[in-house]
């Protein structure tokens, strides 16, 4: 299972439900300030969970960053029509 979030939030209730049923790995690629702020928000909840967890902070080297092209409104309409 892969869960990717970009500029959005996930409800903690859903997150907690997921972690009770499945192993979960969260990768956050951002500056240290943002990562530490997020960790500070969830640390107490992690400590209170009955199951184990591991939190690591690793430096990374980005070899390639290529953002996708935004869909035009006509592409979005065609995509919805196919589903």
N, C-alpha and C positions, 0 to 999 in steps of 0.2 A: 504494500500500500504506500503510495506516495501522496503527501499532502503538501501543496505549495501555496503559499500566501504571498501576495504582493500588494503593498499599500492597502491592506484590509485587516480586519480583525476577526478573530474566532471567539465565539462565546465560550467562556470557561466551563460552563455546564457541559457543553458538547465535548470539549477537550477532556474533561474528567471522565465522562462516559466512555470515550475512546480508550483512554489509558487503562481503564478497568478491564477492558475486553481484549485489547491487543497491545503488543509491544509498540512503542512509539518512539521515533527519532525525529527531533526537530533540528533543522539546520537554519541558522540565522546568519546571513552574510550582511554585515553592516559595520559601522564604526563601533569602537569599544564602548562609547558612551551609551549608544542605543542598546547594545547587548546587555550591558550592566543594568540599565534602567529596566529592561524587560525581566532580567533575572531577579532584581529586587522586588518586582511585582509578584512573582510566582514562588519565591523561595519558601515562604511560610506554608503555602499549599503543598509544595513538594515534600517538605519535612513532615507534614501531617498525613501524607498518603501512606496507606498500609503496606504498599509494595515498594521495592527498592527502586532507586534511580541513580543516574550518573550524569553529572553536568561537567562538560569540558569546554574550554575556550582555547581555540587553536588559531594561530596566524595562518593565513592562506595566501597563495600566490595565484592571481587570476591570469590565466594564459590567454583567454579570449572572452570578450563580452560583446555579444551581438544581439541587440534588441530586435524583436520581430517588427514587421511593418504593421501598423494599425489597419484593421479591416475598414473598407469603405462601407457606407450605409447599404449599398446595393449588394455587397458580398454578404453582409449580415442577414439581409432579407432572404437571399438565396439559401443560406445555411439553415435558417429557420424553416423554410419551406420544405427542405429535404427531410427534416425530422418530423 
